[in-house]
Amino acid sequence: MSIALIFKIGAVGIIVSLLNQILKHSGRDDHAYLVSLAGLIIVLSWIIPYVYELFTSISKLFSVD
């Protein structure tokens, strides 16, 4: 995992939190919820390959073959 991924996740977090606050103050709570959900889905799509690689490494480590 590179440091660039951590910075991208941080940038998405900052953008989502700013949009969330703007939308909540303008009375659009449902849109704020959707923006938060979209940010979560984007970050999870970036992280899932690394989680898969982790589980593969752990299964290879504890294999009894």
Kinemage of the C-alpha trace (Angstrom):
@kinemage 1
@onewidth
@group {chain A} dominant
@subgroup {mainchain}
@vectorlist {calphas} color= white
{ca met a 1} P 0.000 0.000 0.000
{ca ser a 2} L 1.418 3.328 -0.996
{ca ile a 3} L 1.244 6.630 0.793
{ca ala a 4} L -0.672 8.058 -2.181
{ca leu a 5} L -3.664 5.875 -1.300
{ca ile a 6} L -3.693 7.278 2.234
{ca phe a 7} L -3.629 10.815 0.871
{ca lys a 8} L -6.453 10.032 -1.565
{ca ile a 9} L -8.569 8.616 1.263
{ca gly a 10} L -7.870 11.719 3.338
{ca ala a 11} L -8.807 13.987 0.440
{ca val a 12} L -12.083 12.154 -0.087
{ca gly a 13} L -12.792 12.418 3.632
{ca ile a 14} L -12.218 16.163 3.645
{ca ile a 15} L -14.324 16.741 0.529
{ca val a 16} L -17.161 14.562 1.808
{ca ser a 17} L -17.186 16.268 5.201
{ca leu a 18} L -17.269 19.739 3.609
{ca leu a 19} L -20.084 18.773 1.254
{ca asn a 20} L -21.912 17.101 4.117
{ca gln a 21} L -21.797 20.260 6.255
{ca ile a 22} L -22.861 22.484 3.357
{ca leu a 23} L -25.791 20.246 2.487
{ca lys a 24} L -26.927 19.878 6.108
{ca his a 25} L -26.914 23.627 6.672
{ca ser a 26} L -28.950 24.163 3.520
{ca gly a 27} L -31.581 21.693 4.738
{ca arg a 28} L -30.801 18.846 2.369
{ca asp a 29} L -30.117 16.070 4.847
{ca asp a 30} L -31.037 13.327 2.384
{ca his a 31} L -28.455 14.566 -0.122
{ca ala a 32} L -25.842 14.810 2.652
{ca tyr a 33} L -26.495 11.173 3.501
{ca leu a 34} L -26.074 10.150 -0.148
{ca val a 35} L -22.794 12.074 -0.431
{ca ser a 36} L -21.476 10.288 2.656
{ca leu a 37} L -22.556 6.946 1.267
{ca ala a 38} L -20.916 7.666 -2.085
{ca gly a 39} L -17.646 8.620 -0.360
{ca leu a 40} L -17.715 5.392 1.628
{ca ile a 41} L -18.297 3.308 -1.496
{ca ile a 42} L -15.439 5.033 -3.332
{ca val a 43} L -12.988 4.428 -0.490
{ca leu a 44} L -14.090 0.824 -0.061
{ca ser a 45} L -13.578 0.177 -3.762
{ca trp a 46} L -9.978 1.362 -3.362
{ca ile a 47} L -9.324 -0.726 -0.234
{ca ile a 48} L -10.947 -4.054 -1.189
{ca pro a 49} L -7.982 -5.307 -3.306
{ca tyr a 50} L -5.619 -4.732 -0.389
{ca val a 51} L -7.920 -6.591 2.014
{ca tyr a 52} L -8.125 -9.475 -0.456
{ca glu a 53} L -4.322 -9.557 -0.696
{ca leu a 54} L -4.080 -9.582 3.111
{ca phe a 55} L -6.461 -12.539 3.448
{ca thr a 56} L -4.628 -14.407 0.692
{ca ser a 57} L -1.301 -13.878 2.454
{ca ile a 58} L -2.739 -15.027 5.776
{ca ser a 59} L -4.264 -18.151 4.220
{ca lys a 60} L -0.924 -19.001 2.582
{ca leu a 61} L 0.835 -18.479 5.902
{ca phe a 62} L -1.426 -20.883 7.796
{ca ser a 63} L -1.918 -23.467 5.055
{ca val a 64} L -1.127 -27.037 6.112
{ca asp a 65} L -0.084 -28.327 2.688
